[in-house]
Amino acid sequence: MQGIWTAIISGLCVAIPSVLATISSNKRNNDLVIYRIDELDKKVHEHNNLIDRMYKAEKSISLIESELKEVKSAK
């Protein structure tokens, strides 16, 4: 009977730290994934902002070009 209790106690001494280490490792990995996703979101937002600005700039350039053609044709 004493051997069974020894086995149970030694099993718990191995299992409990292992479970705690696994939980801690998973939390750290989860935090890292969340951080990386947040950083990617920021980069995507900056990229989309640049796309919008370029679209507006291209539209303005197109209008300026058409006005320049009108001025040249009026001469």
C-alpha positions as a printed NumPy array, in Angstrom:
array([[  0.   ,   0.   ,   0.   ],
       [  2.872,   2.333,   0.807],
       [  4.283,   1.806,  -2.688],
       [  1.018,   2.963,  -4.247],
       [  1.023,   6.178,  -2.225],
       [  4.647,   6.793,  -3.143],
       [  3.821,   6.339,  -6.823],
       [  0.808,   8.681,  -6.595],
       [  2.791,  11.394,  -4.789],
       [  5.745,  11.163,  -7.161],
       [  3.357,  11.215, -10.133],
       [  1.723,  14.386,  -8.817],
       [  5.15 ,  15.948,  -8.234],
       [  5.865,  15.472, -11.948],
       [  2.392,  16.201, -13.343],
       [  1.596,  19.45 , -11.515],
       [  4.726,  21.392, -12.6  ],
       [  4.325,  20.028, -16.121],
       [  0.738,  21.28 , -16.343],
       [  1.701,  24.67 , -14.902],
       [  4.601,  25.028, -17.37 ],
       [  2.325,  24.139, -20.275],
       [ -0.286,  26.695, -19.22 ],
       [  2.38 ,  29.377, -18.795],
       [  3.937,  28.602, -22.176],
       [  0.565,  28.685, -23.929],
       [ -0.241,  32.062, -22.375],
       [  3.079,  33.54 , -23.52 ],
       [  2.586,  32.184, -27.038],
       [ -0.97 ,  33.517, -27.127],
       [  0.208,  36.964, -26.004],
       [  2.881,  36.949, -28.724],
       [  0.362,  35.992, -31.406],
       [ -2.011,  38.749, -30.281],
       [  0.843,  41.288, -30.325],
       [  1.89 ,  40.26 , -33.84 ],
       [ -1.683,  40.433, -35.116],
       [ -2.056,  43.927, -33.641],
       [  1.154,  45.036, -35.361],
       [ -0.053,  43.606, -38.675],
       [ -3.368,  45.42 , -38.235],
       [ -1.475,  48.696, -37.824],
       [  0.56 ,  48.036, -40.974],
       [ -2.557,  47.137, -42.963],
       [ -4.262,  50.318, -41.766],
       [ -1.244,  52.404, -42.821],
       [ -1.197,  50.661, -46.201],
       [ -4.906,  51.248, -46.755],
       [ -4.453,  54.899, -45.801],
       [ -1.689,  55.19 , -48.405],
       [ -3.922,  53.571, -51.045],
       [ -6.695,  56.093, -50.317],
       [ -4.269,  59.   , -50.489],
       [ -2.806,  57.769, -53.79 ],
       [ -6.297,  57.353, -55.25 ],
       [ -7.087,  60.965, -54.352],
       [ -3.736,  62.145, -55.753],
       [ -4.307,  60.263, -59.024],
       [ -7.763,  61.778, -59.319],
       [ -6.331,  65.278, -58.777],
       [ -3.59 ,  64.644, -61.344],
       [ -6.176,  63.453, -63.84 ],
       [ -8.2  ,  66.647, -63.345],
       [ -5.088,  68.808, -63.699],
       [ -4.108,  66.975, -66.881],
       [ -7.552,  67.482, -68.403],
       [ -7.486,  71.189, -67.497],
       [ -4.002,  71.484, -69.017],
       [ -5.257,  69.892, -72.248],
       [ -8.126,  72.39 , -72.329],
       [ -5.716,  75.299, -71.86 ],
       [ -3.415,  73.989, -74.616],
       [ -6.3  ,  73.455, -77.013],
       [ -7.642,  76.985, -76.35 ],
       [ -4.38 ,  78.563, -77.549]])
